[in-house]
Amino acid sequence: MFQRRISIVLTGLLALAISRCVEAASDVPLEPFLNEHCLACHSGDGAEADLDLKSLAWDLTHQQSFDRWTSVLDRVAAGEMPPSSETQPQPGERVEFVKRLKTSLVDVNRRMQREEGRTTIRRLNRSEYEHTIQDLLAITTPLQHLLPDETPLYGFDTVSDGLRFSALHIDKLLAAADVALDEAIRLHKRPDPINQRFPYLEQSGIVKNLQEKKSIVRPLDDAVVLFADASYMVKLNGVHVAEPGLYRLRARGWAFQSDRPVVLRLNIGNYQSGSVRTAGFFDMLPNEPTEVEVIARVEPNEYFFPSPDDLQFDTKGQTVWNHDGNTYSGNGLALQWIEVEGPLVSTWPPESVRRVFGDTPIVEMKQPRWANGKRIAYEVTPTQPKRELEKVIRGFAKRAFRRPLVDGEVDRYIALGVAELDASRTFDQATRVALRAILTSPQFLIHSETPGRLDQFSLASRLSYFLTHSTPDERLLRLASEGKLSEPATLRSETERLLDDPRSDRFVESFVDQWLDLRRIDATSPDAKLYPEFDQLLRLSMVDETHAFFRELIDRNLSTANLIDSEFAMLNRRLAEHYGIEGVEGQNVRRVTLPSDSPRGGVLTQASVLKVTANGTVTSPVTRGSFVLTRLLNSPPPPPPPGVGSIEPDTRGATTVREQLAKHRSDTACASCHSTIDPPGFALESFDVIGGWRAAYRSADQGQPVKETFRGRKIWEYKHGPVVDSSGQWHDGTKFDDVIQFKQQLLGQRDKVARSIVSNLIVYATGQRIELADRDVVQQIIDRTAKDDHGVRSIIHEIVASELFQSK
Amino acid sequence: MAFAVSFTRSSPASSFNPNSRFVQIIKRRSLDEMIDRGASRRQFLRAAGIGICLPILDRFTCSARGDDNTPQRKRIVTICTTLGLHGPDFFPQAVGAGYEPSPYLRVLGERLSDVTVFSGLSHPEQSGSDGHSSERTWLTSAAHPGLGGFRNTLSFDQLAAERLGYVTRFPSLVIGTSHSSQSYTRSGVMIPAVARPSELFAQLFLDGTAEQVASEVRRLGEGRSILDSVSEEAKRIARTSGRRDRQRLAEYFESVREMERRLHAAEAWSQRPKPHVDAEPPAEIQNEADLIGRTELMFELIPLALQTDSSRVIAMTMQGRNDVPPVPGVSIDHHNLSHHGQDEAKIAQLKLIEMAQMRALAKLLAALHDRTENGARLLDHTAVLFGSNLGNANSHDWRNLPILLAGGGFKHGEHRAFDAENNTPLANLFVTLLQSQGHTVDAFGSSTSALSL
């Protein structure tokens, strides 16, 4: 290629290199500008910012050198370079330089995109892999935890350059395919279904507790009242899950001695991993028996237990364990019974068996045999094994590869299966080996795309993985085979259909969790002394809120400006209590119009975002400010220069983080960045580490005793420390008093938020970062959706309609 | 036999580009092929780097004895506690030999003479996506973990494992108190840690029944046939692909071939009996919050794994948690305590946890001191690197890391203090450790030189 180096002496060569590199060369060369305005600082050893323009190769096909020239372009275009302390170029000179450099770079970028495609072929990430196999085989088996962690790049785990291969992957993929096929090919005897009601009063743990001198529960005629979360005691005995699958859990109960609802959480525990997950949570109403129900995937040997989520303290703020259940007068949860039903299968052998073997006959065996500790009761009985094996493998491969088969591409997999038959193994064992190969094959794991416009099937995959995180369904594949999918009207209506499909929740969750870093929601636990009100229900609800909020923007095509501030929030009772909003009953998240003076609205004041930007004990305006710039405004601040210290958090109540930061900011070197980073963080100081509103910092040591109560109980765990100051000043000098005013001012930057959403969605959907040549596309989409005030659904449609989305 | 084809086909090395980086590995991994080709036992042993242990009967178990004369059999153990160690209690005041030990170091007792304490070491440019992202780079030294286009690099334990290959049953052991580890492949993929001591024990020491072994061998053979097919398909697709796509397919292809080689080695090892040790399989600690208890169980297996030469590289991660460990006197969760905010009560509790961690380390060092190999202490053949990826967890400061090195035949007893303002790369110490295991390495990650010891 054109491997040349810029040199003052060899300017002729440079001009030659550029003119050879750039097809549409303009008349203005770059060197005079570089010579005059750049090289004094950016050349030789010890060049500023390690940018030695003299030795920077002008080989734009080389990624690193392309990126460095792009940053030269951006800094000069933004007027940041040359710095204000140096002689400034004439305005026309700057414009010409920028134009010239940009043309060169964009041309090379476009050519690369044309020749090789914008996105390097990418494999399924582990969550796409899981959903794809689940959808192919009609199973609900969790699989992604079996595969190595992904490496998100540019914020998303769909980016091709992050989706690499290693021997470890191959190892784990073989193992995961085994697990999936084990569950799909279930030819054993139909499991005895569980369908049983367990009255809680008769549960052995309860009976045992009632026999103790002081019990924490109280027996009623047909129910038992729980006054505390005591998982060891309330584990549901008498039910043994032997078969994995979906199970229905039902419960009946009410809030006891309470004029407010009490929360019942239904949990599933796993002995092997020691972990517990929540299947569902519900408001149980005062004195009004309610039946609740949830369906969950359950693994063999897992167990169930109920827990009341908010009953740990009496009115004095003391633990309820000090009381006797028979005389205690505080709130309780009366639980009548729990029912377990499952596995929920309508046919046996299950649907997954049909997905594998198609219409090859399956019969019940007269003489069951034992294999791997299971009684095999069914067998596949093809009349012409080899021919039917081939048919089964071809049928599965076609669905797995998401496109028509290419001549000969499954021959090797068929040969694998045939070899098994020749070695006298059974039909299902032979099929299994071939399918295991298919699920480890490049055709299944890697999307087939070729440079230029995507063909119909590749387009079906791109759309389907974007919006449903999984393989295209039958309708998409049919439209692709009819050659209709790429018709604009069809593509639009299919996009509509998928956005309305519940499977698009996978897209909402995956995109939002990564964009707003919500996968780190459990990275820290709030200090239990400082935040005694934090509970599991709040933790689960806060993430639900953010998902539901983005969902609402899609469903109603609402403006991206709502991400800064909105007149509504998506709340359940627990969140409404947390935000101090009246009149929200029940634990289902729904749209609630906010009071006009509420500081809530938008994503920045959602508890989930406020929690992931704090560390469990203290908040940092730097962390939160950087979050706002990076995620919402799409302009990440540079990382701190090496050797700069960080603030030492101090919760003793004597100093505030603002006072500590002031010292840091008084250093001019720090101030240049921190005057931009910190202001959003200062505005958000009004919210604590779990997203609650605060007028004063909570202090573990010094401060005023707390007079307020929480759910009618006294608070003794913390004190009121120094008063919060949430005022600040933008880089340009504009001041704000509090977060409400801050958000009003931030609305002035709504275009940046639209740009952030457009850019991030493109990265997520296409698996490639925004390249220089893509900036125009981003701008076009922003322009085209301006009439809808940048409605999120419109943005998604425009992305799907773009050439960028429809090309490799 | 259905898999006859794949069992007897030519060795992978013969069809491979001799300039590939894999060749080195193959050279070290070619034991089985040599045996297949009828190589002399002496050749086999030389290739294995085992030296002379000829009189010892069974060609497969000689390395499990510990009585052969193998001065070059050096081990590396790394241990990281991810929530830092309270600096004022870890670092000694004085520098050089004869320093007054800090409260934490005092816990090591007599073994302190086998320890060098470092201050002023860190990986450069670790500001990342969040305060704990330096966890991922403790063994790699890659800059700015988690930011933008960040992709991790090979960890130094895996470089050692790659160089050693299958001279032992396990090229490396990646263990921890949870599944997250600090060991990364060349393509920047985290290798999940074995988190259950009983599982580790079973992998190391428990043989399956004859039926299980046979079924495992069949499964491995099946895996190899599958990989043979899929790699051919990858090659076919690559023929019509562009440059970057071809590179990606090549990565798939190479990963498959590497896995085939591993399955081949595993197949050979799976037919050899595992070493027998005089120890009961550990009982599991169900309480995930019991970081110390779970650590101690793993620590008890480390000397056994080393002495049976099951592996020569072990990387252990003590993953910090958001819950309260059952340490007497501790009532607040560990992560929270690490953000003590200078609250004296919290610091006191944090010290209780960290003292317990130091006691666990002391026990491990004592066990390595008590066991002998070729007349020397196992500790003298085992370099134990212990420390954290955080210098000050309260402020997420990743500089001035608490680091100590024990054993490995180095001269010890000093506090080596490097510049606290301008830290020395921790990777320099990695280079020294790699060299001490006999690898030809003069740089690793952000290293500037080897750190002389």
Interface residues (C-beta under 8 A of the other chain):
Chain A: E115 E116 G117 T120 I121 R122 R123 P148 D149 T151 L153 Y154 G155 S160 D161 G162 R164 F165 S166 A167 L168 H169 I170 D171 L174 Y271 G274 S275 E409 R412 Y413 A415 L416 A419 E420 D422 A423 R425 V433 R436 A437 T440 S441 P442 Q443 L445 I446 S448 P451 R520 D522 A523 T524 S525 D527 A528 K529 N615 G616 T617 V618 P636 P639 P640 P642 G643 G645 S646 I647 E648 P649 D650 T651 R652 A700 D701 R769
Chain B: M1 A2 P124 E125 S127 D130 G131 H132 H144 L147 G148 G149 F150 R151 N152 T185 R186 S187 G188 V189 M190 I191 P192 E222 G223 S225 I226 L227 S229 V230 E232 E233 A234 R236 I237 S241 G242 R243 R244 D245 Q247 R248 L249 E251 Y252 E254 S255 V256 E258 M259 R262 Q286 N287 E288 N322 D323 I332 D333 H335 N336 H339 G341 Q342 D343 A345 K346 N392 N394 S395 H396 D397 E421 N422
